[in-house]
Amino acid sequence: MSDGYPTAPQKEALRLICEHGHLDTRQLAGHLVRARRSSTNPGFASAIARMAGTLTWRLHAQGFITDTEGVWRTTTAGRGLISCSSEHE
């Protein structure tokens, strides 16, 4: 997070949540892993999965996503930030 502005990975996570309507952290992690080139590093996937938890925590703290029973959904502010037209909330 830079001066309160979302980073590129945060915006990527926000787009994924918005495009799917809702995702839990595990599902988000899977999408983030698949969006990257494969790696020979055995800890690659688990590192990306941990990153998903950090990204959602920050996006939630900034008011761009909301947690409903363990499922993340974008807020109006979050959709506006990335120009996502999804009506899911």
KEKE-3310 file (N, C-alpha, C; in steps of 0.2 Angstrom, whole numbers, plus 5000, padded with zeros to 4 digits):
npx = (5004:5003:5005:4991:4985:4979:4989:4996:4995:4984:4974:4972:4968:4956:4949:4947:4939:4928:4924:4920:4910:4910:4921:4930:4944:4953:4949:4952:4966:4969:4965:4974:4986:4985:4985:4998:5014:5021:5031:5047:5050:5046:5039:5031:5017:5011:5016:5009:4996:4997:4999:4986:4978:4984:4981:4967:4965:4970:4962:4950:4951:4953:4940:4936:4932:4920:4916:4906:4901:4913:4915:4921:4916:4915:4914:4904:4913:4925:4922:4921:4934:4941:4933:4923:4909:4901:4887:4886:4886)
npy = (4994:5011:5026:5026:5022:5010:4996:4988:4974:4974:4980:4970:4959:4965:4966:4953:4948:4957:4953:4940:4941:4937:4930:4918:4919:4908:4904:4916:4916:4904:4909:4920:4912:4905:4915:4919:4915:4898:4892:4885:4885:4877:4883:4893:4893:4893:4905:4914:4911:4916:4929:4933:4933:4944:4954:4955:4958:4971:4978:4977:4985:4997:4999:4994:4981:4970:4959:4945:4933:4926:4927:4937:4953:4966:4983:4998:5008:5001:4995:5006:5011:5003:5003:4993:4986:4977:4972:4965:4964)
npz = (5000:4995:5001:5005:4993:4982:4977:4962:4963:4973:4966:4956:4963:4967:4955:4951:4962:4959:4946:4947:4956:4969:4980:4991:5002:4999:4986:4979:4980:4972:4959:4958:4958:4946:4937:4935:4929:4929:4942:4946:4959:4974:4985:4979:4975:4988:4994:4986:4989:5003:5001:4995:5007:5013:5004:5004:5017:5017:5007:5012:5024:5018:5013:5001:4999:5006:5019:5019:5029:5027:5013:5001:4994:4982:4986:4982:4981:4979:4966:4959:4959:4950:4939:4937:4931:4938:4946:4958:4976)
capx = (5000:5008:5001:4984:4983:4980:4995:4994:4992:4978:4969:4971:4963:4949:4946:4945:4933:4922:4923:4917:4904:4912:4927:4933:4952:4956:4947:4956:4972:4969:4965:4980:4991:4984:4986:5005:5018:5022:5038:5050:5050:5041:5035:5028:5009:5009:5017:5004:4991:4997:4998:4979:4976:4986:4978:4960:4965:4971:4957:4944:4953:4952:4933:4935:4928:4917:4916:4900:4901:4919:4915:4923:4912:4917:4909:4903:4920:4929:4920:4922:4941:4943:4928:4920:4902:4897:4882:4887:4888)
capy = (5000:5016:5032:5024:5021:5003:4994:4984:4967:4975:4981:4964:4955:4968:4965:4946:4948:4960:4949:4934:4943:4935:4925:4918:4920:4902:4905:4921:4913:4900:4913:4923:4908:4903:4921:4920:4910:4893:4892:4879:4886:4873:4887:4898:4893:4894:4912:4918:4910:4920:4936:4934:4935:4951:4959:4955:4962:4978:4980:4977:4990:5003:5000:4992:4975:4968:4951:4942:4926:4923:4928:4944:4956:4973:4988:5003:5012:4996:4994:5013:5012:4999:5004:4987:4987:4971:4974:4961:4967)
capz = (5000:4995:5003:5005:4986:4981:4973:4957:4966:4976:4960:4952:4967:4967:4949:4952:4966:4956:4940:4949:4960:4976:4981:4997:5001:4995:4979:4976:4980:4966:4954:4958:4956:4939:4933:4935:4925:4934:4944:4949:4967:4978:4989:4975:4976:4995:4995:4983:4994:5009:4998:4995:5013:5015:4999:5006:5023:5015:5003:5017:5028:5014:5011:4994:4999:5012:5021:5021:5031:5024:5006:4999:4988:4981:4988:4977:4981:4975:4959:4955:4958:4945:4934:4936:4931:4941:4951:4964:4982)
cpx = (5005:5003:4993:4981:4984:4985:4992:4991:4985:4972:4967:4967:4956:4946:4943:4939:4927:4920:4919:4911:4906:4917:4928:4941:4955:4955:4951:4963:4973:4969:4971:4986:4991:4985:4994:5008:5020:5030:5040:5051:5045:5036:5031:5020:5007:5011:5012:4998:4991:4996:4990:4976:4978:4982:4971:4960:4965:4965:4951:4945:4952:4945:4932:4931:4925:4916:4909:4900:4907:4920:4916:4919:4915:4911:4908:4910:4925:4928:4922:4930:4944:4939:4925:4913:4898:4893:4882:4889:4886)
cpy = (5006:5023:5031:5023:5013:5001:4990:4977:4968:4976:4974:4959:4958:4966:4958:4945:4951:4956:4943:4935:4942:4930:4924:4918:4914:4902:4910:4919:4909:4904:4917:4919:4906:4909:4922:4914:4905:4894:4886:4879:4882:4877:4893:4899:4895:4902:4916:4917:4915:4927:4937:4936:4942:4956:4960:4960:4970:4981:4981:4984:4997:5004:4998:4985:4974:4961:4950:4935:4922:4923:4936:4946:4963:4977:4993:5007:5007:4996:5001:5014:5008:4999:4997:4988:4982:4974:4970:4965:4963)
cpz = (5000:4996:5003:4998:4985:4976:4967:4959:4969:4971:4957:4957:4967:4961:4949:4956:4962:4950:4942:4954:4967:4976:4989:4996:4997:4988:4975:4975:4974:4960:4953:4956:4949:4935:4932:4931:4931:4936:4947:4957:4970:4982:4985:4976:4983:4997:4992:4987:5000:5007:4997:5001:5015:5010:5002:5012:5021:5012:5008:5021:5024:5012:5004:4993:5005:5013:5023:5022:5027:5017:5005:4993:4988:4983:4982:4976:4977:4968:4955:4954:4952:4939:4932:4936:4934:4946:4958:4970:4988)
residu = (MET:SER:ASP:GLY:TYR:PRO:THR:ALA:PRO:GLN:LYS:GLU:ALA:LEU:ARG:LEU:ILE:CYS:GLU:HIS:GLY:HIS:LEU:ASP:THR:ARG:GLN:LEU:ALA:GLY:HIS:LEU:VAL:ARG:ALA:ARG:ARG:SER:SER:THR:ASN:PRO:GLY:PHE:ALA:SER:ALA:ILE:ALA:ARG:MET:ALA:GLY:THR:LEU:THR:TRP:ARG:LEU:HIS:ALA:GLN:GLY:PHE:ILE:THR:ASP:THR:GLU:GLY:VAL:TRP:ARG:THR:THR:THR:ALA:GLY:ARG:GLY:LEU:ILE:SER:CYS:SER:SER:GLU:HIS:GLU)
# end
